[in-house]
Amino acid sequence: MEDTIAKVVNAAVDKFAADYVEVRVQKLFKTMLTIKEERVEAAKEGIENGAALRVLVNGAWGFASSYSLDAEVLMDVVSEACKMAKAASQKIKNPIKLIESKAFEDRVFVKPKKDPSKISIEDKIRTASTIAETVLEYDQRVKSCTIDYLDIVGTSYFLNNEGSFIGQDKLYVWSRILATAKEGEVFAFSREEVGSTSGFEVFDIEAPEIIGERVAKRAIKQLKAKAPKGGTFPVVLGPNVVGVFIHEAFGHLAEADLTMSGSVLMNKLRKKVASEAVTIYDDGTIEGAFGSFKYDDEGVPAQKTQLVKGGFVVGLMHNRETAQKFNAKLTGNARAEDFRVEPIVRMRNTFLAPKDQSFEELIEGVKFGYYFKSFRGGQANLDGTFQVGIQEGYEIVKGEIGEPVRNASISGNTLETLYKVDAVGKDFELWPGRCGKGQTAFVCDGGPHIRVKGVLVGGSA
């Protein structure tokens, strides 16, 4: 296969005068399941092979992909990519340039204790069904449970005309559990995600019954909760909420392609945007984390990238194109969902760094506010506005955790909110998830518990 890919690369350079050529080949085995109320609604598994060819000709990109790995087909595909690039170059005002990158030859292996591709689909259905059964039998007030399951196992290959040839094993196991409960006219919602790059043994580390009970218990607890008071209050955010806030409200702003598209960070490099307590990283090197890998989809090694240090913006996330435009160091953030699409700047494991406060110290100074433990969704805009929905929250009254609240949310301006972070905990958690940006990427986000002096809480008047 390496010889075939090399011939395709050489043809792009010799025949079509490409300045840069890269080929990504994937050979993957996938399983996808959906279970609703213990009924299997969808079950698919199979092989998904393909190749992506991207070329830079006269300062313009050309891209094409193929399900076939046949040499003749790939020659036709790279020819199409080069034609597209040449056509685009006629209209481009600012020719694209790539920052220099070291070439690597490497083979990266993963060795799971339980390889998902070796687990029968019957066993995978049984595991997911056990979660659903546990949720639905926990309490008669639980009304529904939906479980999505996905695993991906295989190898991706990367080769370019600069001398890189990298083979990298891929392994992801992911599941999302959604449950609802109802009592009278009150509805409650609970969600949980499981994600691992280690193997199917993730369900041995935490058994399906434990996962299901936690999801159901959260939903039932919320039935007795009350609506929060609407207004601006001090809040303590748990790692689960901190993660989605940092990911949605700040992380996307710091993806260099979106920064250039008009995010509020465009003119904030080396400027203060948060309190001194705030330090933020995006790290692709955390062993076992859902957003970790050794090389990105441009063959650049993953690394730990500091975005904010003591409240100051000190870096962005880059691919080779944006690093050239910003005259910045490469960070290893170019990622593509699969061979059908081009790599773009994506987060990996994004988090707020811990400091030295205990949870008790965070809440003891709050006369009245809220503790928001876990989220149910979030969104943000390039202008820095955000909203995060809360699925599990509690009042804080005179420094103590009080009654539960439901259907809460926090919203506001990202930078204003980061300035109001006045205390940061010493604990730390990362949570797996999937991020959408036109493509889907596996990520983690998280951090410690933090306290925000004041944030707008959505609830009753």
Backbone torsions as a table, in degrees:
resi	resn	phi	psi	omega
1	MET	NA	-38.8	-178.8
2	GLU	-60.2	-38.9	179.8
3	ASP	-64.9	-40.9	179.0
4	THR	-61.7	-47.1	-179.3
5	ILE	-63.6	-40.8	-179.7
6	ALA	-61.8	-38.7	178.9
7	LYS	-65.3	-38.4	178.4
8	VAL	-64.6	-43.9	178.7
9	VAL	-62.0	-45.7	-179.6
10	ASN	-62.7	-37.5	179.4
11	ALA	-63.9	-40.3	179.5
12	ALA	-63.1	-37.8	-179.2
13	VAL	-75.6	-47.2	-173.6
14	ASP	-77.9	-42.3	-175.2
15	LYS	-87.0	-34.3	-171.6
16	PHE	-116.7	6.0	175.7
17	ALA	57.3	37.8	176.9
18	ALA	-70.2	136.6	177.6
19	ASP	-79.9	-30.6	-179.6
20	TYR	-145.5	140.1	179.3
21	VAL	-139.4	135.7	171.8
22	GLU	-137.4	146.0	177.5
23	VAL	-126.5	128.3	173.4
24	ARG	-115.1	125.2	178.6
25	VAL	-117.8	133.9	175.6
26	GLN	-121.6	140.3	172.1
27	LYS	-130.5	99.2	-170.9
28	LEU	-125.8	153.0	171.2
29	PHE	-117.2	126.1	-175.7
30	LYS	-122.1	145.3	168.8
31	THR	-127.7	133.8	176.6
32	MET	-132.1	132.5	179.9
33	LEU	-133.3	147.6	168.1
34	THR	-134.2	126.1	179.8
35	ILE	-123.2	128.8	177.0
36	LYS	-125.1	124.1	-179.2
37	GLU	47.8	45.4	176.9
38	GLU	70.8	4.9	175.6
39	ARG	-98.6	134.2	176.9
40	VAL	-79.6	111.0	-177.9
41	GLU	-93.3	-24.6	178.7
42	ALA	-153.5	139.7	176.8
43	ALA	-150.9	114.0	-178.3
44	LYS	-135.7	140.8	169.7
45	GLU	-149.9	150.9	-179.1
46	GLY	171.0	177.7	-178.5
47	ILE	-91.7	140.0	178.3
48	GLU	-131.8	98.1	179.3
49	ASN	-107.5	152.9	177.0
50	GLY	178.0	170.0	-179.6
51	ALA	-134.2	141.6	175.6
52	ALA	-117.3	133.8	179.9
53	LEU	-125.3	122.5	179.6
54	ARG	-124.7	133.9	-177.1
55	VAL	-131.5	152.4	174.1
56	LEU	-118.1	114.4	-177.3
57	VAL	-127.5	122.6	178.8
58	ASN	52.2	36.8	175.5
59	GLY	82.6	11.5	179.8
60	ALA	-129.0	146.6	178.0
61	TRP	-82.7	145.7	167.2
62	GLY	-131.6	139.7	-176.2
63	PHE	-141.2	138.7	174.4
64	ALA	-152.3	156.1	-179.3
65	SER	-138.1	164.9	-176.7
66	SER	-150.7	142.0	172.7
67	TYR	-78.0	-18.7	-178.0
68	SER	-93.5	143.6	175.5
69	LEU	-107.9	14.9	177.9
70	ASP	-67.5	139.4	-174.7
71	ALA	-59.1	-44.0	-178.8
72	GLU	-65.9	-40.3	179.0
73	VAL	-63.2	-43.9	-179.2
74	LEU	-65.4	-32.1	175.5
75	MET	-64.2	-41.0	177.1
76	ASP	-65.8	-38.7	-178.2
77	VAL	-66.0	-45.3	-179.4
78	VAL	-67.9	-30.9	175.6
79	SER	-62.9	-43.3	178.1
80	GLU	-63.5	-42.0	179.7
81	ALA	-61.4	-42.0	179.9
82	CYS	-67.2	-38.3	177.6
83	LYS	-63.3	-41.4	178.4
84	MET	-62.2	-44.0	-179.6
85	ALA	-62.8	-42.8	179.8
86	LYS	-63.8	-40.9	178.5
87	ALA	-64.8	-42.8	-179.5
88	ALA	-66.6	-32.3	-177.0
89	SER	-66.0	-21.1	179.8
90	GLN	-69.4	-20.8	-175.1
91	LYS	-116.1	-1.6	-175.8
92	ILE	-78.7	134.1	-179.0
93	LYS	-87.9	-39.0	-178.7
94	ASN	-120.2	99.2	-178.1
95	PRO	-55.3	137.9	-179.3
96	ILE	-75.3	136.6	174.7
97	LYS	-128.7	148.4	-179.8
98	LEU	-111.3	139.4	175.1
99	ILE	-69.7	148.9	179.7
100	GLU	-62.6	144.4	-179.9
101	SER	-140.0	137.9	178.3
102	LYS	-65.9	141.3	177.3
103	ALA	-85.1	142.7	179.7
104	PHE	-129.8	141.1	167.4
105	GLU	-117.1	118.7	-173.6
106	ASP	-157.9	157.1	173.1
107	ARG	-132.6	116.8	-174.3
108	VAL	-107.1	121.5	-177.6
109	PHE	-109.1	149.3	168.0
110	VAL	-120.2	144.1	-177.3
111	LYS	-131.5	82.3	-179.5
112	PRO	-71.8	152.8	172.8
113	LYS	-69.1	-37.1	177.6
114	LYS	-127.4	101.6	179.3
115	ASP	-72.2	118.5	-178.6
116	PRO	-56.6	-31.4	-179.1
117	SER	-70.5	-14.1	178.8
118	LYS	-98.7	-4.8	177.3
119	ILE	-89.9	131.2	-178.1
120	SER	-66.4	152.4	178.5
121	ILE	-64.6	-27.2	176.5
122	GLU	-63.9	-40.5	179.0
123	ASP	-68.9	-35.7	177.5
124	LYS	-66.5	-42.0	176.8
125	ILE	-62.8	-40.6	-179.3
126	ARG	-62.5	-41.5	179.7
127	THR	-64.3	-47.9	179.5
128	ALA	-64.7	-38.3	-179.7
129	SER	-67.1	-32.7	177.6
130	THR	-64.8	-40.3	175.8
131	ILE	-61.2	-48.3	-178.7
132	ALA	-61.4	-43.2	179.9
133	GLU	-62.3	-42.5	179.3
134	THR	-62.8	-42.9	179.3
135	VAL	-61.8	-50.3	-173.1
136	LEU	-71.4	-26.7	-178.9
137	GLU	-92.7	-3.9	-177.5
138	TYR	-64.4	-39.3	-176.8
139	ASP	-161.9	141.4	-177.7
140	GLN	-65.4	-15.4	178.7
141	ARG	-79.3	-12.2	172.9
142	VAL	-73.8	123.4	-171.7
143	LYS	-107.0	-23.8	-178.3
144	SER	-153.6	156.0	176.1
145	CYS	-151.5	125.0	176.7
146	THR	-122.2	131.9	-179.7
147	ILE	-125.2	125.5	170.7
148	ASP	-107.0	136.3	-179.8
149	TYR	-131.2	139.9	177.6
150	LEU	-145.1	135.3	166.5
151	ASP	-133.8	147.5	-179.8
152	ILE	-133.8	126.7	178.5
153	VAL	-136.5	137.4	177.6
154	GLY	160.5	-156.1	-176.2
155	THR	-139.5	140.2	172.5
156	SER	-115.2	147.0	-179.9
157	TYR	-123.7	141.6	179.5
158	PHE	-130.1	129.8	177.8
159	LEU	-141.6	135.3	175.0
160	ASN	-132.9	174.7	-176.8
161	ASN	-80.9	5.0	178.5
162	GLU	-98.4	1.0	175.7
163	GLY	107.4	3.4	178.2
164	SER	-83.1	138.2	168.4
165	PHE	-146.4	110.2	-174.2
166	ILE	-126.3	128.2	170.0
167	GLY	-109.2	127.3	-172.1
168	GLN	-135.9	117.4	177.4
169	ASP	-66.7	144.1	177.0
170	LYS	-117.0	137.9	174.9
171	LEU	-152.0	118.0	176.8
172	TYR	-136.2	135.5	170.3
173	VAL	-126.0	123.8	-175.0
174	TRP	-139.4	144.2	173.9
175	SER	-149.5	144.8	175.6
176	ARG	-125.0	130.6	-179.3
177	ILE	-115.1	125.7	178.4
178	LEU	-122.0	131.0	179.9
179	ALA	-136.9	148.8	174.1
180	THR	-126.2	153.7	176.2
181	ALA	-136.4	156.6	-177.8
182	LYS	-146.4	135.7	172.6
183	GLU	-141.5	115.0	-173.6
184	GLY	63.4	-123.7	178.7
185	GLU	-99.7	7.9	-176.7
186	VAL	-96.8	127.7	175.4
187	PHE	-109.9	146.2	176.3
188	ALA	-135.0	155.9	-173.5
189	PHE	-134.3	145.4	177.5
190	SER	-146.1	138.8	178.7
191	ARG	-138.0	154.3	177.1
192	GLU	-152.0	145.1	174.2
193	GLU	-122.8	143.6	175.0
194	VAL	-119.6	134.5	178.9
195	GLY	-149.4	138.3	-179.0
196	SER	-149.9	144.0	169.7
197	THR	-108.7	12.8	-179.0
198	SER	-93.7	-43.1	-179.6
199	GLY	152.2	-176.4	-178.5
200	PHE	-67.3	-11.4	178.2
201	GLU	-65.6	-6.5	175.0
202	VAL	-56.2	-29.1	179.9
203	PHE	-85.9	-2.6	168.7
204	ASP	-92.3	-35.7	178.7
205	ILE	-63.1	-42.9	173.9
206	GLU	-133.1	110.6	-172.4
207	ALA	-64.2	150.8	178.3
208	PRO	-53.5	-36.5	-179.8
209	GLU	-64.2	-37.0	-180.0
210	ILE	-68.8	-43.1	178.9
211	ILE	-61.5	-47.5	-178.4
212	GLY	-63.0	-41.7	179.8
213	GLU	-64.1	-39.8	-179.7
214	ARG	-63.6	-42.1	179.5
215	VAL	-64.7	-45.9	-178.7
216	ALA	-66.7	-43.1	-178.6
217	LYS	-60.4	-40.5	179.2
218	ARG	-63.3	-42.3	-179.9
219	ALA	-63.8	-44.6	-178.6
220	ILE	-65.8	-40.6	179.9
221	LYS	-60.4	-34.9	-177.7
222	GLN	-72.2	-18.8	178.8
223	LEU	-63.3	-30.8	-178.8
224	LYS	-92.9	-0.1	-177.6
225	ALA	-78.0	160.5	178.6
226	LYS	-112.7	163.6	177.4
227	ALA	-70.6	141.4	177.8
228	PRO	-74.5	160.6	172.9
229	LYS	-73.2	135.8	176.5
230	GLY	-78.9	140.7	179.2
231	GLY	145.3	-174.8	-179.6
232	THR	-96.3	124.0	-176.5
233	PHE	-140.4	158.4	168.7
234	PRO	-69.9	142.6	-179.6
235	VAL	-135.5	148.3	168.3
236	VAL	-109.6	125.9	-177.8
237	LEU	-106.8	133.3	175.7
238	GLY	-76.5	163.9	-178.4
239	PRO	-53.4	-34.7	-180.0
240	ASN	-64.5	-39.9	179.3
241	VAL	-78.5	-40.2	176.9
242	VAL	-56.5	-42.8	-178.6
243	GLY	-60.7	-48.9	-177.8
244	VAL	-69.9	-32.5	176.3
245	PHE	-64.7	-48.9	179.9
246	ILE	-63.2	-41.7	-178.9
247	HIS	-65.7	-55.0	-173.6
248	GLU	-75.5	-47.8	-170.6
249	ALA	-83.4	-27.4	179.7
250	PHE	-117.6	-43.5	-173.8
251	GLY	-55.7	-47.3	-179.8
252	HIS	-64.1	-34.3	177.2
253	LEU	-63.1	-27.7	-176.3
254	ALA	-95.4	3.7	169.8
255	GLU	-78.0	118.2	-165.6
256	ALA	-57.4	-32.6	178.6
257	ASP	-66.3	-38.0	176.7
258	LEU	-76.3	-30.3	174.3
259	THR	-58.8	-45.2	179.3
260	MET	-68.1	-23.9	-178.7
261	SER	-81.8	-0.3	174.5
262	GLY	121.6	15.4	178.3
263	SER	-67.6	158.5	-176.0
264	VAL	-66.7	-7.3	178.3
265	LEU	-86.9	-4.3	-173.9
266	MET	-53.1	-40.4	-178.6
267	ASN	-110.3	22.9	-174.9
268	LYS	-109.2	3.7	178.8
269	LEU	-60.4	131.8	-178.9
270	ARG	67.9	15.0	176.6
271	LYS	-113.1	158.5	-178.7
272	LYS	-80.9	129.7	-179.4
273	VAL	-128.8	-0.2	-174.9
274	ALA	-154.3	173.9	177.5
275	SER	-71.1	164.9	-179.5
276	GLU	-62.1	-18.9	-177.9
277	ALA	-77.1	-10.2	-171.9
278	VAL	-99.1	119.5	170.2
279	THR	-131.9	129.9	-173.5
280	ILE	-126.0	138.9	177.2
281	TYR	-126.7	154.9	162.3
282	ASP	-124.3	118.4	-168.1
283	ASP	-128.8	120.0	178.6
284	GLY	-97.0	9.4	-172.2
285	THR	-110.9	3.1	-176.9
286	ILE	-71.7	118.2	-174.5
287	GLU	-61.4	128.4	176.8
288	GLY	82.0	-10.0	-178.7
289	ALA	-71.5	153.2	-170.6
290	PHE	-70.2	-18.9	179.5
291	GLY	-106.2	16.9	-175.6
292	SER	-95.3	149.9	174.4
293	PHE	-165.0	166.0	-178.5
294	LYS	-87.1	-39.9	179.3
295	TYR	-130.1	142.8	175.7
296	ASP	-81.9	-173.5	-173.8
297	ASP	-85.6	14.2	166.0
298	GLU	-116.9	12.4	178.9
299	GLY	75.8	18.3	-179.5
300	VAL	-96.8	132.7	180.0
301	PRO	-61.2	138.8	174.0
302	ALA	-68.2	154.5	179.4
303	GLN	-152.9	174.7	174.6
304	LYS	-92.4	116.3	-174.1
305	THR	-110.8	120.2	177.2
306	GLN	-85.1	126.6	-178.9
307	LEU	-100.6	-41.6	179.3
308	VAL	-132.1	135.7	178.1
309	LYS	-129.4	113.8	179.3
310	GLY	56.2	33.4	178.3
311	GLY	95.8	-10.2	-178.0
312	PHE	-101.5	137.7	174.4
313	VAL	-72.2	120.3	-177.7
314	VAL	-118.5	-4.6	179.9
315	GLY	-171.7	166.0	175.0
316	LEU	-127.3	170.7	174.0
317	MET	-94.0	134.1	-170.2
318	HIS	-131.2	154.5	158.1
319	ASN	-108.2	-173.2	-175.0
320	ARG	-68.3	-31.5	-179.2
321	GLU	-72.1	-47.4	-178.4
322	THR	-71.4	-33.2	177.3
323	ALA	-60.7	-37.9	177.2
324	GLN	-65.1	-43.5	-177.6
325	LYS	-66.9	-34.3	-179.1
326	PHE	-94.3	-1.3	-175.4
327	ASN	53.2	48.2	-174.7
328	ALA	-117.0	166.5	176.5
329	LYS	-77.3	149.3	176.2
330	LEU	-66.6	145.0	-179.4
331	THR	-118.2	-13.4	-179.6
332	GLY	79.0	40.8	-177.9
333	ASN	-110.4	13.2	178.0
334	ALA	-82.0	120.0	-176.9
335	ARG	-139.3	141.3	174.7
336	ALA	-122.8	140.9	-179.8
337	GLU	-61.2	-42.9	178.4
338	ASP	-163.0	-168.0	-175.0
339	PHE	-71.0	-12.8	-176.7
340	ARG	-77.3	-15.0	-172.4
341	VAL	-132.2	160.4	179.2
342	GLU	-81.3	151.9	175.1
343	PRO	-69.9	140.7	176.3
344	ILE	-131.9	172.9	-179.2
345	VAL	-74.5	122.3	-178.2
346	ARG	-135.2	152.4	173.2
347	MET	-72.1	165.6	177.9
348	ARG	-123.6	-93.5	173.0
349	ASN	-116.4	106.4	-171.2
350	THR	-111.2	129.4	-173.4
351	PHE	-155.7	157.3	171.3
352	LEU	-90.3	131.1	-174.6
353	ALA	-73.8	142.7	179.5
354	PRO	-73.8	161.1	175.1
355	LYS	-129.0	-117.7	-167.6
356	ASP	-134.8	8.7	-176.9
357	GLN	-91.3	142.2	172.2
358	SER	-82.4	163.9	178.5
359	PHE	-61.3	-40.1	-179.5
360	GLU	-62.4	-38.4	178.6
361	GLU	-67.8	-32.9	179.6
362	LEU	-66.8	-37.9	-174.9
363	ILE	-94.0	-18.0	-170.5
364	GLU	-65.4	-27.1	-178.7
365	GLY	-90.8	4.0	-176.6
366	VAL	-94.0	114.1	178.0
367	LYS	-71.9	-48.1	172.1
368	PHE	-148.6	128.2	178.8
369	GLY	-170.8	-154.1	-176.1
370	TYR	-138.4	147.2	170.7
371	TYR	-110.3	114.5	179.7
372	PHE	-106.4	113.6	-168.8
373	LYS	-91.5	-40.5	-177.5
374	SER	-145.8	154.0	-173.2
375	PHE	-104.2	163.5	174.9
376	ARG	-120.3	-3.0	179.0
377	GLY	164.2	161.9	179.8
378	GLY	-160.1	155.6	176.3
379	GLN	-154.4	156.5	-179.5
380	ALA	-149.9	162.6	179.6
381	ASN	-121.6	161.4	-178.6
382	LEU	-63.9	-20.3	178.1
383	ASP	-79.3	-0.2	176.4
384	GLY	95.4	-0.3	176.8
385	THR	-82.2	147.6	-176.9
386	PHE	-147.4	162.8	169.9
387	GLN	-147.4	134.1	177.5
388	VAL	-126.7	124.0	176.4
389	GLY	-83.6	145.6	-176.4
390	ILE	-112.9	130.1	177.5
391	GLN	-100.9	-19.7	177.3
392	GLU	-139.8	117.8	-178.2
393	GLY	-147.3	161.4	-177.6
394	TYR	-143.0	151.7	170.3
395	GLU	-71.2	150.5	166.1
396	ILE	-114.0	121.7	-177.9
397	VAL	-126.6	116.0	179.0
398	LYS	52.6	45.6	175.4
399	GLY	77.3	11.1	179.6
400	GLU	-125.7	149.0	175.6
401	ILE	-71.6	128.3	-176.5
402	GLY	-110.5	-140.2	-173.8
403	GLU	-73.2	151.2	177.8
404	PRO	-73.0	150.7	175.1
405	VAL	-125.4	153.8	-178.9
406	ARG	-129.5	162.3	177.0
407	ASN	56.3	37.1	177.6
408	ALA	-89.8	164.5	174.3
409	SER	-153.4	158.9	170.9
410	ILE	-123.8	146.5	-179.3
411	SER	-152.5	166.5	178.6
412	GLY	152.4	-156.3	177.3
413	ASN	-102.1	131.1	-174.4
414	THR	-56.4	-51.2	-174.3
415	LEU	-68.2	-39.0	176.8
416	GLU	-62.3	-39.6	-179.7
417	THR	-68.5	-41.7	178.6
418	LEU	-63.1	-32.1	176.3
419	TYR	-65.9	-25.2	-176.7
420	LYS	-91.7	2.8	174.8
421	VAL	-72.7	109.9	-174.4
422	ASP	-110.0	-5.2	177.5
423	ALA	-156.7	140.6	-176.5
424	VAL	-129.9	132.7	-176.2
425	GLY	-75.2	171.3	-179.8
426	LYS	-102.0	-3.6	176.5
427	ASP	-81.9	174.7	-179.2
428	PHE	-162.4	132.9	175.2
429	GLU	-143.2	145.5	171.5
430	LEU	-114.9	142.1	-178.9
431	TRP	-122.6	133.5	179.9
432	PRO	-78.2	154.4	176.2
433	GLY	-168.9	-178.9	176.3
434	ARG	-122.3	132.6	-177.1
435	CYS	-111.0	134.2	177.4
436	GLY	-103.8	133.4	175.6
437	LYS	-153.0	55.4	-170.7
438	GLY	82.6	-30.0	174.3
439	GLN	-129.6	163.9	176.5
440	THR	-101.1	134.7	176.1
441	ALA	-130.1	142.2	174.6
442	PHE	-81.3	130.3	-175.7
443	VAL	-141.3	169.1	164.8
444	CYS	-127.0	153.0	169.8
445	ASP	-148.2	162.0	-178.5
446	GLY	165.4	-148.7	-177.6
447	GLY	147.6	-158.0	175.3
448	PRO	-96.6	178.9	165.5
449	HIS	-67.2	143.7	175.8
450	ILE	-135.5	160.1	174.3
451	ARG	-116.2	132.9	176.8
452	VAL	-113.2	127.4	-174.2
453	LYS	-59.3	-34.6	-179.9
454	GLY	-164.5	129.5	176.7
455	VAL	-145.2	150.3	-179.0
456	LEU	-73.1	120.1	179.5
457	VAL	-104.5	127.5	177.3
458	GLY	-86.4	136.1	179.5
459	GLY	178.4	-152.6	179.7
460	SER	-78.0	155.9	-178.7
461	ALA	-73.4	NA	NA
